[in-house]
């Protein structure tokens, strides 16, 4: 949720809106890229250890969410998107869905 506060800190009245969007989407894409490097490896290891708790569908679903966030943030950074605020908000909502899925999986299925 830290990324949700970045536009308010970066956007100002001086007219550097494009630079601010580049920084914001760059940080979001760096976060997503780091997630794509770390998360699938851990999920696949958990899948092999606990196949019933971490099915392959879940691994693909959560990795796909991170991949979509990466695609959206890079497209904002490169200027392919006109509605930057909407795509940025959608990316944050996808990250929230990803976190919620991981939280529910942790709370309800790892209690055993």
C-alpha positions, 0 to 999 in steps of 0.5 A, a space after each residue: 500500500 506504500 505505492 498508493 501514497 507515492 503519487 501524492 508525494 511526487 505530484 506537485 504544482 510545478 508541472 513535472 507530472 510525466 516525471 512523477 508518473 515515470 517514477 511512480 510506475 517505475 517503482 511499481 514495476 520494480 516491485 512487480 519484477 522483484 515479485 516475479 523473481 522471488 514469488 514463483 520460486 517459493 510458490 513452486 517449492 510450496 507446491 511440491 511440499 504441500 500439493 493439496 494446499 498450494 495447487 498449481 492453479 493458485 501458483 499460476 493465478 497469483 503469478 499472473 496477477 504480478 505479471 499483469 501489474 508489471 505489464 500495466 506499470 511498464 505501459 504507464 512508464 512508457 506512455 502507452 496509456 492515456 488514463 494513467 491514474 485508472 491503470 495505476 489504481 487497477 494495478 494496486 487493486 490487483 496487488 490487493 487481490 494478490 495479497 488477499 489471496 495469500 492471506 486467506 490461504 495462510 489463515 485458513 489452510 495453514 492452521 493445521 
